[in-house]
């Protein structure tokens, strides 16, 4: 059975308000990206413990650590980035989640307009190291196809997965991100990345670039959901609507707009009679 999850910092920085809205929307899992205005990887051990205890007391599980790993230039000091990654692994283990969301690096800071082919090998080297460490820790990395990182297009996504070939590195399908890169999310991106698909992020975008609830843009959400069900998808559908603001490291919707996005997705699922938890 599919499960609904949410980037709850899109609701509010306050953990209690996040939980209140999630419970009202019958969403039982969270993509932990930020709490109290603090990025998940900057939370202290005590704060991580508090988050875990509070979520557990309210019947909410952590679907994934929504980390910013890989969201730096590919010539950024790798040892320093690895320290952040080790923190991500620790937080994932402490909060009992099997997934860490990550990215595949920006162009070199020294050459921001460089051809992606020129830094491909370094991207793959770094992803290989991250994947090996994740596999040793019993964690799965899920790569998000965000604009301007190496793996923002369909072809470069496929290149990553074919090159790394590890069960510890899997694909996120984010239709709105593909549309923002002038790629066709369904059926093109879906079919190309299906062998590695483990996660779906739910947001939609109109032709003019306006972010909207699922089903109101160009993402072909009704058709995509039908295909996911047909192909036996049983993972998370993670709401990340960005209806009020979309930034490099965090989007925001607010409680009311988030509720609109949640109800739009749940309406699509109910219309097709696809059960979810």
Backbone torsions as a table, in degrees:
resi	resn	phi	psi	omega
1	UNK	NA	136.4	176.9
2	UNK	-69.8	155.7	-179.0
3	UNK	-128.0	141.1	176.7
4	UNK	-90.3	140.3	176.1
5	UNK	-138.0	174.2	-177.2
6	UNK	-155.4	143.7	167.1
7	UNK	-77.7	88.9	-167.6
8	UNK	-72.6	-14.8	174.2
9	UNK	-70.8	-7.2	170.6
10	UNK	-72.4	-19.9	179.4
11	UNK	-81.8	-50.9	-174.4
12	UNK	-170.1	154.7	171.8
13	UNK	-69.8	-21.7	-174.2
14	UNK	-81.1	125.0	-177.1
15	UNK	-61.2	-41.2	-178.7
16	UNK	-64.8	-38.1	177.5
17	UNK	-70.1	-37.4	174.8
18	UNK	-56.2	-49.2	-177.6
19	UNK	-64.1	-42.0	-179.4
20	UNK	-57.6	-46.0	-178.9
21	UNK	-70.9	-41.2	178.6
22	UNK	-59.4	-44.6	-179.8
23	UNK	-65.1	-39.0	178.1
24	UNK	-63.4	-32.4	-179.9
25	UNK	-92.0	3.6	178.9
26	UNK	59.3	42.0	175.9
27	UNK	-107.6	124.9	-169.0
28	UNK	-109.5	7.9	179.8
29	UNK	-138.3	154.5	-176.8
30	UNK	-129.5	142.1	168.1
31	UNK	-93.7	104.4	-170.8
32	UNK	-81.9	102.5	180.0
33	UNK	-111.2	-37.4	-178.7
34	UNK	-162.8	146.4	176.6
35	UNK	-141.6	138.4	178.0
36	UNK	58.4	28.1	-179.1
37	UNK	77.4	12.0	-177.5
38	UNK	-113.5	131.1	175.9
39	UNK	-62.8	146.4	-174.7
40	UNK	-55.0	-34.8	-177.5
41	UNK	-80.3	-8.6	177.9
42	UNK	-100.9	-1.4	176.6
43	UNK	-67.6	140.2	175.7
44	UNK	-72.3	166.4	176.1
45	UNK	-56.9	-40.5	-179.9
46	UNK	-65.3	-40.4	178.1
47	UNK	-67.4	-40.1	176.6
48	UNK	-60.3	-43.6	179.0
49	UNK	-62.9	-42.0	179.1
50	UNK	-63.1	-43.5	177.8
51	UNK	-59.9	-47.7	-178.6
52	UNK	-60.4	-44.7	-179.3
53	UNK	-66.0	-40.9	-178.3
54	UNK	-67.6	-43.7	178.2
55	UNK	-63.0	-45.4	-179.3
56	UNK	-61.0	-40.9	179.7
57	UNK	-64.0	-22.6	-179.3
58	UNK	-105.4	10.7	175.5
59	UNK	70.9	29.9	-179.3
60	UNK	-116.9	127.5	178.7
61	UNK	-97.3	161.1	176.2
62	UNK	-94.0	112.4	179.6
63	UNK	-73.6	-43.3	-177.9
64	UNK	-156.9	154.0	167.5
65	UNK	-86.2	113.7	-176.1
66	UNK	-88.1	73.5	-171.6
67	UNK	-81.0	162.9	172.4
68	UNK	-94.3	17.7	-178.9
69	UNK	-59.1	134.4	-178.2
70	UNK	84.1	2.5	-179.4
71	UNK	-102.0	49.3	177.4
72	UNK	-137.9	161.2	175.4
73	UNK	-59.6	147.8	-175.2
74	UNK	-69.3	-12.5	174.6
75	UNK	-100.4	10.4	173.6
76	UNK	-67.3	144.0	-177.4
77	UNK	-51.8	115.2	-171.8
78	UNK	-71.2	-37.8	-179.5
79	UNK	-60.1	-38.5	177.7
80	UNK	-66.2	-39.7	179.4
81	UNK	-68.4	-34.1	178.0
82	UNK	-63.0	-31.9	176.6
83	UNK	-63.4	-41.1	175.1
84	UNK	-62.0	-41.0	-178.4
85	UNK	-65.1	-41.1	178.0
86	UNK	-62.1	-35.1	175.7
87	UNK	-64.7	-40.1	178.0
88	UNK	-61.0	-41.7	178.1
89	UNK	-62.8	-42.0	-179.9
90	UNK	-63.4	-46.0	-179.1
91	UNK	-64.1	-41.5	178.5
92	UNK	-59.0	-44.7	-178.8
93	UNK	-67.1	-38.6	-178.7
94	UNK	-70.5	-26.8	-179.0
95	UNK	-103.3	11.3	172.3
96	UNK	56.6	46.1	173.5
97	UNK	-117.9	146.2	-177.8
98	UNK	-91.6	-6.1	-171.5
99	UNK	-121.6	142.4	167.8
100	UNK	-126.6	122.1	174.9
101	UNK	-78.0	138.5	-179.9
102	UNK	-152.3	-179.8	-174.1
103	UNK	-132.0	-178.8	-173.6
104	UNK	-123.5	34.7	168.0
105	UNK	74.8	143.3	173.5
106	UNK	-84.2	170.0	173.1
107	UNK	-58.1	158.2	178.8
108	UNK	-55.6	139.2	177.9
109	UNK	-60.5	-30.0	179.7
110	UNK	-76.4	-18.6	180.0
111	UNK	-141.5	70.3	-173.7
112	UNK	-63.3	-19.5	179.4
113	UNK	-103.3	16.8	-177.1
114	UNK	-65.0	149.6	174.2
115	UNK	-65.6	128.2	179.3
116	UNK	-52.3	-30.0	179.2
117	UNK	-62.2	-26.6	-176.6
118	UNK	-74.7	-21.0	178.5
119	UNK	-120.1	13.6	179.6
120	UNK	-56.2	-47.8	-175.0
121	UNK	-62.1	-37.6	178.9
122	UNK	-70.6	-37.3	174.3
123	UNK	-58.4	-49.0	-177.5
124	UNK	-66.5	-36.2	177.3
125	UNK	-61.6	-47.3	-178.5
126	UNK	-66.3	-43.0	178.4
127	UNK	-63.1	-35.8	178.2
128	UNK	-62.3	-42.9	178.3
129	UNK	-63.9	-46.4	179.9
130	UNK	-60.5	-42.6	-178.0
131	UNK	-65.7	-42.4	178.4
132	UNK	-60.4	-43.4	-179.8
133	UNK	-67.8	-38.3	178.0
134	UNK	-64.2	-44.1	-179.2
135	UNK	-62.5	-41.0	178.4
136	UNK	-63.3	-29.4	-178.9
137	UNK	-90.3	-1.3	-179.7
138	UNK	74.9	28.3	-177.9
139	UNK	-119.1	146.7	177.2
140	UNK	-106.8	129.6	174.4
141	UNK	-88.0	135.2	174.8
142	UNK	-118.0	120.2	-173.0
143	UNK	-89.6	122.8	178.4
144	UNK	-94.1	133.8	-177.1
145	UNK	-83.8	65.3	-175.8
146	UNK	-86.8	149.2	-178.2
147	UNK	-57.3	136.6	173.1
148	UNK	83.0	-7.0	170.5
149	UNK	-84.9	170.2	-178.6
150	UNK	-55.5	-48.0	-175.5
151	UNK	-90.2	49.2	179.6
152	UNK	-92.2	-16.4	178.9
153	UNK	-103.4	164.0	178.5
154	UNK	-59.9	-48.8	-175.2
155	UNK	-61.6	-41.2	-178.2
156	UNK	-76.8	-27.1	170.4
157	UNK	-61.1	-51.3	179.6
158	UNK	-58.7	-41.3	178.9
159	UNK	-57.2	-44.2	179.8
160	UNK	-59.3	-51.1	-174.6
161	UNK	-69.9	-35.8	177.2
162	UNK	-68.2	-34.7	-178.8
163	UNK	-75.5	-41.6	-175.9
164	UNK	-79.7	-43.7	176.1
165	UNK	49.6	62.1	178.8
166	UNK	-138.1	140.8	175.8
167	UNK	-68.0	-11.0	-179.4
168	UNK	-91.0	1.4	175.6
169	UNK	-127.3	114.6	-175.4
170	UNK	-128.3	173.9	-171.5
171	UNK	-104.0	139.0	165.3
172	UNK	-97.3	133.6	170.4
173	UNK	-99.1	113.5	176.1
174	UNK	-120.3	95.2	-175.0
175	UNK	-57.4	-41.4	-178.1
176	UNK	-64.1	-38.8	178.0
177	UNK	-62.7	-41.6	177.1
178	UNK	-62.0	-43.2	-180.0
179	UNK	-61.3	-36.9	178.9
180	UNK	-70.0	-13.2	175.8
181	UNK	-105.7	13.9	179.6
182	UNK	60.3	36.4	174.8
183	UNK	-109.6	155.4	179.8
184	UNK	-94.7	109.9	-175.2
185	UNK	-69.4	-40.1	178.2
186	UNK	-137.8	125.4	11.7
187	UNK	-93.3	-8.7	-167.8
188	UNK	-60.4	-59.7	-177.0
189	UNK	-65.2	-39.9	-179.5
190	UNK	-58.4	-51.6	-176.0
191	UNK	-67.4	-36.7	-178.0
192	UNK	-68.4	-35.4	-175.5
193	UNK	-103.0	2.3	-177.2
194	UNK	-53.1	-39.2	-179.0
195	UNK	-59.6	-19.0	-176.9
196	UNK	-116.6	4.9	-171.4
197	UNK	-70.4	123.4	177.6
198	UNK	-131.5	-5.7	-171.5
199	UNK	-154.8	148.0	177.4
200	UNK	-132.7	127.7	173.5
201	UNK	-100.2	133.9	-171.8
202	UNK	-106.0	103.2	165.9
203	UNK	-154.1	163.4	-175.0
204	UNK	-138.8	159.8	-177.9
205	UNK	-145.3	140.1	176.5
206	UNK	-81.2	169.8	-179.4
207	UNK	-61.2	-27.9	-179.7
208	UNK	-85.2	4.5	177.9
209	UNK	93.7	-3.0	-179.8
210	UNK	-73.8	127.8	176.5
211	UNK	-79.5	134.6	-173.2
212	UNK	-140.5	165.2	175.4
213	UNK	-61.0	154.6	-178.7
214	UNK	-55.5	131.9	179.9
215	UNK	98.7	-9.4	-178.3
216	UNK	-106.3	2.0	-178.6
217	UNK	-122.8	-149.6	-174.7
218	UNK	-99.1	11.7	-174.3
219	UNK	-79.8	-4.2	-179.3
220	UNK	53.8	45.4	-175.6
221	UNK	-62.1	-41.9	178.6
222	UNK	-59.0	-43.5	179.8
223	UNK	-67.9	-39.3	179.5
224	UNK	-64.2	-43.9	179.5
225	UNK	-63.4	-41.2	177.3
226	UNK	-60.7	-41.8	-179.7
227	UNK	-68.2	-40.1	176.8
228	UNK	-58.0	-44.7	179.1
229	UNK	-64.5	-43.9	179.8
230	UNK	-59.1	-36.9	-177.8
231	UNK	-87.8	4.6	173.4
232	UNK	80.7	24.8	179.0
233	UNK	-62.8	132.1	-179.9
234	UNK	-135.8	30.6	-179.8
235	UNK	-98.5	-151.9	-178.3
236	UNK	-92.0	144.8	164.2
237	UNK	-109.9	108.2	-170.9
238	UNK	-104.5	114.6	-179.7
239	UNK	-71.7	124.9	178.2
240	UNK	-142.3	64.1	-162.9
241	UNK	-72.2	-29.9	179.3
242	UNK	54.7	40.7	-171.9
243	UNK	-80.1	-18.6	178.6
244	UNK	-107.9	-35.8	-179.1
245	UNK	-155.3	147.0	177.0
246	UNK	-132.9	113.8	-179.0
247	UNK	-116.1	-179.8	-177.6
248	UNK	-65.0	-37.1	-175.2
249	UNK	-115.9	-8.1	-176.7
250	UNK	-162.8	138.5	171.9
251	UNK	-106.2	167.7	-179.3
252	UNK	-146.4	143.6	177.5
253	UNK	-126.2	-33.9	-172.8
254	UNK	85.0	160.3	-174.4
255	UNK	-57.6	-45.5	-174.2
256	UNK	-70.1	-45.8	179.3
257	UNK	-68.5	-35.7	176.1
258	UNK	-61.8	-42.6	178.7
259	UNK	-60.7	-38.9	177.2
260	UNK	-61.9	-42.5	179.7
261	UNK	-65.6	-41.5	178.9
262	UNK	-62.5	-45.5	-177.7
263	UNK	-70.0	-30.7	176.4
264	UNK	-64.5	-45.2	178.4
265	UNK	-64.9	-46.8	-177.8
266	UNK	-65.3	-31.7	176.2
267	UNK	-64.6	-41.7	177.4
268	UNK	-62.1	-42.5	-179.1
269	UNK	-67.1	-40.8	179.4
270	UNK	-68.0	-36.4	-179.8
271	UNK	-62.2	-35.4	179.8
272	UNK	-94.8	3.5	176.7
273	UNK	60.4	41.7	177.5
274	UNK	-101.6	112.6	-177.6
275	UNK	-68.1	145.0	179.4
276	UNK	-147.0	161.7	179.4
277	UNK	-119.1	NA	NA
